[in-house]
Amino acid sequence: MFCLIASPLTNIFYKGLNLISTYKDARFVKTLKESHKAILNGESVVAFPEDSTKGYLKELESFHCGIVMLAEYCYKKGIDVPIYVTYFKKDALQYVIDAPVMYSALAATCQTREEMANVLLERCNRLGRMEFDKDGGRLDTTAQVDAIA
Protein backbone atom coordinates (compact mmCIF):
# COMPACT_ATOMS: atom_id res chain seq x y z
CA MET A 1 0.00 0.00 0.00
CA PHE A 2 2.79 2.43 0.89
CA CYS A 3 4.37 1.98 -2.56
CA LEU A 4 1.09 2.89 -4.23
CA ILE A 5 0.94 6.13 -2.25
CA ALA A 6 4.64 7.00 -2.28
CA SER A 7 5.25 6.41 -5.98
CA PRO A 8 3.02 9.25 -7.28
CA LEU A 9 4.25 11.58 -4.54
CA THR A 10 7.87 10.80 -5.36
CA ASN A 11 7.23 11.55 -9.02
CA ILE A 12 5.69 14.93 -8.14
CA PHE A 13 8.63 15.71 -5.82
CA TYR A 14 11.28 14.91 -8.44
CA LYS A 15 9.48 16.85 -11.19
CA GLY A 16 9.74 19.97 -9.04
CA LEU A 17 13.52 19.60 -8.76
CA ASN A 18 14.23 20.04 -12.48
CA LEU A 19 16.63 17.10 -12.44
CA ILE A 20 19.09 16.60 -15.26
CA SER A 21 19.92 12.97 -15.90
CA THR A 22 23.52 11.91 -16.27
CA TYR A 23 24.95 8.89 -18.04
CA LYS A 24 28.28 7.15 -18.55
CA ASP A 25 27.74 6.73 -22.30
CA ALA A 26 27.25 9.02 -25.31
CA ARG A 27 24.10 10.49 -23.73
CA PHE A 28 26.40 12.40 -21.37
CA VAL A 29 26.70 15.07 -24.09
CA LYS A 30 23.00 15.78 -23.56
CA THR A 31 23.69 16.19 -19.83
CA LEU A 32 26.44 18.72 -20.57
CA LYS A 33 24.20 20.70 -22.92
CA GLU A 34 21.24 20.73 -20.50
CA SER A 35 23.48 21.73 -17.59
CA HIS A 36 25.11 24.51 -19.63
CA LYS A 37 21.67 25.80 -20.60
CA ALA A 38 20.61 25.82 -16.93
CA ILE A 39 23.74 27.80 -16.01
CA LEU A 40 23.06 30.28 -18.83
CA ASN A 41 19.57 30.72 -17.38
CA GLY A 42 21.07 31.65 -14.01
CA GLU A 43 20.24 28.36 -12.34
CA SER A 44 22.56 26.48 -10.01
CA VAL A 45 23.63 22.99 -10.99
CA VAL A 46 24.24 20.59 -8.13
CA ALA A 47 26.28 17.45 -8.82
CA PHE A 48 27.15 14.54 -6.59
CA PRO A 49 30.47 13.36 -8.03
CA GLU A 50 31.44 10.88 -5.32
CA ASP A 51 31.87 7.25 -6.25
CA SER A 52 29.27 5.52 -4.07
CA THR A 53 29.83 1.93 -5.26
CA LYS A 54 31.07 1.03 -1.73
CA GLY A 55 28.35 3.08 -0.05
CA TYR A 56 28.64 6.56 1.39
CA LEU A 57 31.93 6.64 3.25
CA LYS A 58 33.00 9.22 5.81
CA GLU A 59 36.28 9.64 3.91
CA LEU A 60 35.47 9.69 0.19
CA GLU A 61 37.70 7.59 -2.05
CA SER A 62 37.11 9.11 -5.48
CA PHE A 63 35.14 11.60 -7.54
CA HIS A 64 33.85 10.96 -11.03
CA CYS A 65 35.19 13.47 -13.57
CA GLY A 66 31.77 14.57 -14.86
CA ILE A 67 31.72 17.79 -12.83
CA VAL A 68 35.13 18.71 -14.22
CA MET A 69 33.91 17.92 -17.74
CA LEU A 70 30.90 20.19 -17.20
CA ALA A 71 33.11 23.03 -15.95
CA GLU A 72 35.43 22.52 -18.94
CA TYR A 73 32.46 22.51 -21.34
CA CYS A 74 31.18 25.79 -19.88
CA TYR A 75 34.66 27.32 -19.97
CA LYS A 76 34.97 26.53 -23.68
CA LYS A 77 31.59 28.27 -24.13
CA GLY A 78 32.84 31.40 -22.32
CA ILE A 79 31.71 30.74 -18.73
CA ASP A 80 34.27 30.27 -15.96
CA VAL A 81 32.08 28.47 -13.44
CA PRO A 82 32.71 28.51 -9.70
CA ILE A 83 32.79 25.04 -8.15
CA TYR A 84 31.60 24.85 -4.55
CA VAL A 85 32.82 21.72 -2.78
CA THR A 86 30.55 20.69 0.08
CA TYR A 87 30.49 17.99 2.74
CA PHE A 88 27.58 16.76 4.83
CA LYS A 89 28.65 15.69 8.32
CA LYS A 90 25.91 13.16 8.93
CA ASP A 91 26.71 12.51 12.59
CA ALA A 92 26.60 16.23 13.48
CA LEU A 93 23.93 17.17 10.90
CA GLN A 94 26.23 19.90 9.60
CA TYR A 95 26.63 20.96 5.99
CA VAL A 96 30.06 22.48 5.29
CA ILE A 97 30.55 24.62 2.18
CA ASP A 98 33.99 25.51 0.85
CA ALA A 99 34.94 28.77 -0.83
CA PRO A 100 34.37 28.59 -4.58
CA VAL A 101 37.09 27.25 -6.86
CA MET A 102 37.01 28.76 -10.32
CA TYR A 103 37.48 26.27 -13.12
CA SER A 104 40.22 28.43 -14.68
CA ALA A 105 42.27 28.32 -11.46
CA LEU A 106 41.82 24.57 -11.20
CA ALA A 107 42.83 24.08 -14.84
CA ALA A 108 45.92 26.27 -14.32
CA THR A 109 47.21 24.02 -11.53
CA CYS A 110 46.20 20.58 -12.88
CA GLN A 111 47.11 18.71 -16.05
CA THR A 112 44.21 16.23 -16.33
CA ARG A 113 40.53 15.94 -15.46
CA GLU A 114 41.39 13.16 -13.03
CA GLU A 115 43.88 15.40 -11.26
CA MET A 116 41.25 18.16 -11.01
CA ALA A 117 38.71 15.69 -9.62
CA ASN A 118 41.28 14.53 -7.07
CA VAL A 119 41.98 18.11 -5.96
CA LEU A 120 38.22 18.60 -5.41
CA LEU A 121 38.01 15.24 -3.63
CA GLU A 122 40.79 16.20 -1.22
CA ARG A 123 39.11 19.56 -0.53
CA CYS A 124 35.89 17.69 0.23
CA ASN A 125 37.61 15.28 2.61
CA ARG A 126 39.34 18.18 4.40
CA LEU A 127 35.92 19.76 4.94
CA GLY A 128 34.78 16.46 6.43
CA ARG A 129 37.69 16.46 8.90
CA MET A 130 36.92 19.97 10.19
CA GLU A 131 35.38 20.20 13.64
CA PHE A 132 32.72 22.72 14.62
CA ASP A 133 30.91 23.62 17.83
CA LYS A 134 27.12 23.41 18.10
CA ASP A 135 26.81 26.98 16.76
CA GLY A 136 28.94 26.28 13.70
CA GLY A 137 32.17 27.88 14.97
CA ARG A 138 35.47 26.21 14.05
CA LEU A 139 37.09 24.22 16.84
CA ASP A 140 40.26 23.34 14.95
CA THR A 141 42.50 24.71 12.24
CA THR A 142 44.32 21.49 11.34
CA ALA A 143 42.00 20.68 8.42
CA GLN A 144 42.46 24.00 6.65
CA VAL A 145 41.43 24.01 2.99
CA ASP A 146 44.02 25.77 0.82
CA ALA A 147 43.05 28.50 -1.59
CA ILE A 148 43.51 27.93 -5.29
CA ALA A 149 44.55 31.23 -6.85
Accessible surface in RSA format (square Angstrom, percent):
REM  Atomic radii and reference values for relative SASA: ProtOr
REM  Chains: A
REM  Algorithm: Lee & Richards
REM  Probe-radius: 1.40
REM  Slices: 20
REM RES _ NUM      All-atoms   Total-Side   Main-Chain    Non-polar    All polar
REM                ABS   REL    ABS   REL    ABS   REL    ABS   REL    ABS   REL
RES MET A   1   170.81  88.5 127.55  84.4  43.27 103.0 111.37  94.7  59.44  78.8
RES PHE A   2   156.65  78.4 149.11  92.4   7.54  19.6 151.83  92.1   4.82  13.8
RES CYS A   3    97.46  73.7  92.73 103.4   4.73  11.1  33.40  84.6  64.06  69.1
RES LEU A   4   136.67  76.1 123.19  88.1  13.48  33.9 126.47  88.8  10.20  27.5
RES ILE A   5    90.30  51.4  84.37  62.9   5.92  14.3  89.06  64.1   1.24   3.4
RES ALA A   6    22.04  20.3  19.68  30.4   2.35   5.4  22.04  31.0   0.00   0.0
RES SER A   7    72.49  61.3  61.93  82.6  10.56  24.3  30.55  65.1  41.94  58.8
RES PRO A   8    71.83  52.3  63.84  58.2   7.99  29.0  71.53  59.1   0.30   1.8
RES LEU A   9   109.20  60.8 103.75  74.2   5.45  13.7 104.51  73.4   4.69  12.6
RES THR A  10    61.85  44.0  57.21  58.0   4.64  11.1  41.21  55.4  20.63  31.2
RES ASN A  11    79.39  54.7  74.66  72.2   4.73  11.4  18.25  43.9  61.14  59.1
RES ILE A  12   117.48  66.9 112.07  83.5   5.41  13.0 112.99  81.4   4.49  12.2
RES PHE A  13   125.45  62.8 115.12  71.3  10.33  26.9 123.20  74.7   2.25   6.4
RES TYR A  14   107.02  50.0 103.73  59.0   3.29   8.6  57.26  43.0  49.76  61.3
RES LYS A  15   149.42  72.9 127.44  78.2  21.97  52.3  85.82  77.2  63.60  67.7
RES GLY A  16    61.69  76.1   0.00   N/A  61.69  76.1  36.97 101.5  24.72  55.4
RES LEU A  17    86.43  48.1  64.79  46.3  21.64  54.4  67.61  47.5  18.82  50.6
RES ASN A  18   115.75  79.8  93.06  89.9  22.69  54.6  29.35  70.6  86.40  83.5
RES LEU A  19   115.05  64.1  84.83  60.7  30.23  76.0  86.77  60.9  28.28  76.1
RES ILE A  20    54.35  30.9  29.20  21.8  25.15  60.6  29.62  21.3  24.73  67.1
RES SER A  21    66.44  56.1  52.09  69.5  14.35  33.0  23.26  49.5  43.18  60.5
RES THR A  22    94.68  67.3  74.30  75.3  20.39  48.6  65.62  88.1  29.07  43.9
RES TYR A  23    73.43  34.3  60.46  34.4  12.97  33.7  37.36  28.1  36.07  44.5
RES LYS A  24   190.46  92.9 146.69  90.0  43.77 104.2 112.51 101.3  77.95  83.0
RES ASP A  25    73.50  51.5  58.40  58.1  15.10  35.7  46.65 109.8  26.85  26.8
RES ALA A  26    90.76  83.4  67.84 104.7  22.92  52.1  78.83 111.0  11.93  31.6
RES ARG A  27   128.51  54.0 123.21  62.8   5.29  12.6  61.23  83.7  67.28  40.8
RES PHE A  28    30.90  15.5  30.90  19.1   0.00   0.0  30.90  18.7   0.00   0.0
RES VAL A  29    76.45  50.3  76.45  69.2   0.00   0.0  76.45  66.4   0.00   0.0
RES LYS A  30   127.80  62.3 124.49  76.4   3.30   7.9  69.43  62.5  58.37  62.2
RES THR A  31    13.46   9.6  12.78  13.0   0.68   1.6  12.82  17.2   0.64   1.0
RES LEU A  32    16.58   9.2  16.58  11.9   0.00   0.0  16.58  11.6   0.00   0.0
RES LYS A  33   118.77  57.9 113.68  69.8   5.09  12.1  62.60  56.3  56.18  59.8
RES GLU A  34    63.45  36.4  58.01  43.9   5.44  12.9  31.96  61.8  31.49  25.7
RES SER A  35     4.75   4.0   4.75   6.3   0.00   0.0   0.14   0.3   4.61   6.5
RES HIS A  36    21.71  11.9  21.71  15.1   0.00   0.0  11.37  11.7  10.34  12.0
RES LYS A  37   136.44  66.6 135.19  83.0   1.24   3.0  79.56  71.6  56.88  60.6
RES ALA A  38    10.84  10.0   8.50  13.1   2.34   5.3  10.60  14.9   0.24   0.6
RES ILE A  39    38.07  21.7  28.23  21.0   9.84  23.7  28.23  20.3   9.84  26.7
RES LEU A  40   112.64  62.7  80.03  57.3  32.61  82.0  82.88  58.2  29.76  80.1
RES ASN A  41    94.92  65.5  61.82  59.7  33.11  79.7  19.41  46.7  75.51  73.0
RES GLY A  42    70.73  87.2   0.00   N/A  70.73  87.2  37.04 101.7  33.69  75.4
RES GLU A  43    85.45  49.1  72.54  54.9  12.91  30.7  35.79  69.2  49.66  40.5
RES SER A  44   104.48  88.3  71.78  95.8  32.70  75.3  38.56  82.1  65.92  92.4
RES VAL A  45    46.90  30.9  16.64  15.1  30.26  72.9  19.59  17.0  27.30  74.1
RES VAL A  46   108.56  71.4  79.74  72.2  28.82  69.4  82.92  72.0  25.65  69.6
RES ALA A  47    45.08  41.4  21.55  33.3  23.53  53.5  26.65  37.5  18.43  48.8
RES PHE A  48   152.77  76.4 127.58  79.0  25.19  65.5 127.98  77.6  24.79  71.0
RES PRO A  49    25.21  18.4  19.01  17.3   6.20  22.5  25.21  20.8   0.00   0.0
RES GLU A  50    35.96  20.6  29.13  22.0   6.83  16.3   5.71  11.1  30.24  24.7
RES ASP A  51    46.38  32.5  34.11  34.0  12.27  29.0   3.15   7.4  43.23  43.1
RES SER A  52    45.19  38.2  31.16  41.6  14.04  32.3   1.81   3.9  43.38  60.8
RES THR A  53   120.65  85.8  79.99  81.1  40.66  96.9  76.46 102.7  44.18  66.8
RES LYS A  54   146.59  71.5 116.78  71.7  29.81  71.0  87.07  78.4  59.52  63.4
RES GLY A  55    33.71  41.6   0.00   N/A  33.71  41.6  29.49  80.9   4.23   9.5
RES TYR A  56   172.85  80.7 138.04  78.5  34.81  90.6 101.24  76.1  71.62  88.3
RES LEU A  57    63.85  35.6  53.60  38.3  10.25  25.8  56.49  39.7   7.35  19.8
RES LYS A  58   149.68  73.0 132.07  81.0  17.60  41.9  97.64  87.9  52.04  55.4
RES GLU A  59    85.39  49.0  80.35  60.8   5.04  12.0  53.24 103.0  32.15  26.3
RES LEU A  60    26.14  14.6  21.06  15.1   5.08  12.8  21.52  15.1   4.62  12.4
RES GLU A  61   100.24  57.5  73.73  55.8  26.50  63.1  39.56  76.5  60.68  49.5
RES SER A  62    39.71  33.6  39.37  52.5   0.34   0.8  30.66  65.3   9.06  12.7
RES PHE A  63    23.64  11.8   9.96   6.2  13.68  35.6  10.40   6.3  13.24  37.9
RES HIS A  64    80.57  44.0  75.72  52.6   4.85  12.4  49.67  51.2  30.90  35.9
RES CYS A  65    28.16  21.3  22.78  25.4   5.37  12.6  11.61  29.4  16.54  17.8
RES GLY A  66    22.60  27.9   0.00   N/A  22.60  27.9  18.18  49.9   4.42   9.9
RES ILE A  67    30.03  17.1  24.05  17.9   5.99  14.4  25.96  18.7   4.07  11.0
RES VAL A  68     0.00   0.0   0.00   0.0   0.00   0.0   0.00   0.0   0.00   0.0
RES MET A  69    55.96  29.0  52.97  35.1   2.99   7.1  36.92  31.4  19.04  25.2
RES LEU A  70    15.22   8.5  15.22  10.9   0.00   0.0  15.22  10.7   0.00   0.0
RES ALA A  71     1.35   1.2   0.98   1.5   0.37   0.8   1.11   1.6   0.24   0.6
RES GLU A  72    26.17  15.0  26.17  19.8   0.00   0.0   9.41  18.2  16.76  13.7
RES TYR A  73    43.37  20.2  40.44  23.0   2.92   7.6  35.98  27.0   7.38   9.1
RES CYS A  74     0.00   0.0   0.00   0.0   0.00   0.0   0.00   0.0   0.00   0.0
RES TYR A  75   103.61  48.4  93.81  53.4   9.80  25.5  53.85  40.5  49.77  61.3
RES LYS A  76   156.91  76.6 118.57  72.8  38.34  91.3  83.44  75.1  73.47  78.3
RES LYS A  77   116.86  57.0  85.69  52.6  31.16  74.2  39.73  35.8  77.12  82.1
RES GLY A  78    69.48  85.7   0.00   N/A  69.48  85.7  36.65 100.6  32.83  73.5
RES ILE A  79    42.50  24.2  39.82  29.7   2.68   6.5  42.39  30.5   0.12   0.3
RES ASP A  80    49.15  34.4  34.45  34.3  14.70  34.8  21.22  49.9  27.93  27.9
RES VAL A  81    14.01   9.2  14.01  12.7   0.00   0.0  14.01  12.2   0.00   0.0
RES PRO A  82    63.94  46.6  49.84  45.4  14.11  51.3  49.84  41.1  14.11  87.7
RES ILE A  83    16.37   9.3  13.38  10.0   2.99   7.2  16.37  11.8   0.00   0.0
RES TYR A  84   121.76  56.8  99.05  56.4  22.70  59.1  64.80  48.7  56.95  70.2
RES VAL A  85     9.13   6.0   4.62   4.2   4.51  10.9   9.13   7.9   0.00   0.0
RES THR A  86    44.39  31.6  31.66  32.1  12.72  30.3  12.84  17.3  31.54  47.7
RES TYR A  87    20.84   9.7  17.05   9.7   3.78   9.8  14.45  10.9   6.39   7.9
RES PHE A  88   102.37  51.2  84.83  52.5  17.55  45.7  84.83  51.4  17.55  50.2
RES LYS A  89    16.39   8.0  14.19   8.7   2.20   5.2   9.61   8.6   6.79   7.2
RES LYS A  90   163.76  79.9 156.26  95.9   7.50  17.9  99.36  89.4  64.39  68.6
RES ASP A  91   115.53  80.9  73.43  73.1  42.10  99.6  49.61 116.7  65.92  65.7
RES ALA A  92    50.21  46.2  24.73  38.2  25.48  58.0  34.03  47.9  16.17  42.8
RES LEU A  93   141.20  78.6 115.82  82.9  25.37  63.8 115.82  81.3  25.37  68.3
RES GLN A  94    37.08  20.7  32.97  24.1   4.12   9.8  24.24  51.6  12.85   9.7
RES TYR A  95   127.85  59.7  98.61  56.1  29.24  76.1  76.20  57.3  51.66  63.7
RES VAL A  96    15.25  10.0  12.00  10.9   3.25   7.8  15.25  13.2   0.00   0.0
RES ILE A  97   107.29  61.1  78.77  58.7  28.52  68.7  78.77  56.7  28.52  77.4
RES ASP A  98    12.89   9.0   7.34   7.3   5.55  13.1   2.93   6.9   9.96   9.9
RES ALA A  99    64.62  59.4  52.02  80.3  12.60  28.7  59.08  83.2   5.53  14.7
RES PRO A 100    64.18  46.8  45.81  41.8  18.36  66.8  45.81  37.8  18.36 114.1
RES VAL A 101     2.72   1.8   1.15   1.0   1.58   3.8   2.72   2.4   0.00   0.0
RES MET A 102    72.47  37.5  70.47  46.6   2.00   4.8  59.42  50.5  13.04  17.3
RES TYR A 103    12.09   5.6  12.09   6.9   0.00   0.0   1.97   1.5  10.13  12.5
RES SER A 104    37.53  31.7  31.00  41.4   6.53  15.0  18.49  39.4  19.04  26.7
RES ALA A 105    12.87  11.8   8.24  12.7   4.64  10.5  12.80  18.0   0.08   0.2
RES LEU A 106     0.00   0.0   0.00   0.0   0.00   0.0   0.00   0.0   0.00   0.0
RES ALA A 107    35.35  32.5  21.39  33.0  13.96  31.8  21.69  30.5  13.67  36.2
RES ALA A 108    85.18  78.3  44.70  69.0  40.48  92.1  56.02  78.9  29.16  77.2
RES THR A 109    82.13  58.4  54.66  55.4  27.47  65.5  59.33  79.7  22.79  34.5
RES CYS A 110     6.54   5.0   1.36   1.5   5.18  12.2   0.00   0.0   6.54   7.1
RES GLN A 111   157.89  88.3 127.04  92.8  30.85  73.4  48.78 103.8 109.11  82.8
RES THR A 112    67.32  47.9  61.44  62.3   5.88  14.0  61.51  82.6   5.81   8.8
RES ARG A 113    91.13  38.3  88.15  44.9   2.97   7.1  18.90  25.8  72.23  43.8
RES GLU A 114   105.95  60.8 104.43  79.0   1.53   3.6  54.44 105.3  51.52  42.1
RES GLU A 115    68.94  39.6  65.73  49.7   3.22   7.7  29.02  56.1  39.92  32.6
RES MET A 116    11.85   6.1  11.85   7.8   0.00   0.0  11.85  10.1   0.00   0.0
RES ALA A 117     1.64   1.5   1.64   2.5   0.00   0.0   1.64   2.3   0.00   0.0
RES ASN A 118    82.04  56.6  78.43  75.8   3.61   8.7  22.93  55.2  59.10  57.1
RES VAL A 119    45.10  29.7  40.64  36.8   4.46  10.8  44.57  38.7   0.53   1.4
RES LEU A 120     1.96   1.1   1.96   1.4   0.00   0.0   1.96   1.4   0.00   0.0
RES LEU A 121    18.62  10.4  18.62  13.3   0.00   0.0  18.62  13.1   0.00   0.0
RES GLU A 122    66.76  38.3  66.46  50.3   0.30   0.7  32.01  61.9  34.75  28.4
RES ARG A 123    13.00   5.5  13.00   6.6   0.00   0.0   4.46   6.1   8.54   5.2
RES CYS A 124     4.37   3.3   4.37   4.9   0.00   0.0   0.00   0.0   4.37   4.7
RES ASN A 125     6.64   4.6   5.42   5.2   1.23   3.0   0.73   1.7   5.92   5.7
RES ARG A 126    60.58  25.4  60.58  30.9   0.00   0.0   5.54   7.6  55.04  33.4
RES LEU A 127     4.11   2.3   4.11   2.9   0.00   0.0   4.11   2.9   0.00   0.0
RES GLY A 128     9.20  11.3   0.00   N/A   9.20  11.3   3.23   8.9   5.97  13.4
RES ARG A 129   101.79  42.7  88.20  45.0  13.58  32.3  61.54  84.1  40.24  24.4
RES MET A 130    12.73   6.6  12.73   8.4   0.00   0.0   9.22   7.8   3.51   4.6
RES GLU A 131    91.12  52.3  91.12  68.9   0.00   0.0  30.08  58.2  61.04  49.8
RES PHE A 132    39.16  19.6  22.81  14.1  16.35  42.5  22.81  13.8  16.35  46.8
RES ASP A 133    53.24  37.3  47.81  47.6   5.42  12.8  23.59  55.5  29.64  29.6
RES LYS A 134   195.73  95.5 152.01  93.3  43.71 104.1 108.37  97.5  87.35  93.0
RES ASP A 135   125.86  88.2  88.10  87.7  37.76  89.3  34.60  81.4  91.26  91.0
RES GLY A 136    44.05  54.3   0.00   N/A  44.05  54.3  25.14  69.0  18.90  42.3
RES GLY A 137    31.99  39.5   0.00   N/A  31.99  39.5  30.80  84.5   1.19   2.7
RES ARG A 138    92.31  38.8  60.36  30.8  31.95  76.1  41.89  57.3  50.42  30.6
RES LEU A 139   117.52  65.5  81.46  58.3  36.06  90.7  85.67  60.2  31.85  85.7
RES ASP A 140    31.79  22.3  24.59  24.5   7.20  17.0  26.29  61.9   5.49   5.5
RES THR A 141   108.13  76.9  95.98  97.3  12.15  29.0  64.35  86.4  43.79  66.2
RES THR A 142   128.57  91.4  90.68  91.9  37.89  90.3  82.88 111.3  45.69  69.1
RES ALA A 143     8.89   8.2   3.21   4.9   5.68  12.9   8.89  12.5   0.00   0.0
RES GLN A 144   102.65  57.4  94.83  69.3   7.82  18.6  39.56  84.2  63.09  47.8
RES VAL A 145    16.00  10.5   4.83   4.4  11.17  26.9   4.83   4.2  11.17  30.3
RES ASP A 146    85.36  59.8  81.30  80.9   4.07   9.6  30.42  71.6  54.95  54.8
RES ALA A 147    97.95  90.1  64.79 100.0  33.17  75.4  70.49  99.3  27.46  72.7
RES ILE A 148    41.19  23.4  16.26  12.1  24.92  60.1  19.46  14.0  21.73  59.0
RES ALA A 149   121.86 112.0  72.54 111.9  49.32 112.2 105.14 148.1  16.72  44.3
END  Absolute sums over single chains surface
CHAIN  1 A    10277.9       8142.2       2135.7       6277.5       4000.4
END  Absolute sums over all chains
TOTAL         10277.9       8142.2       2135.7       6277.5       4000.4
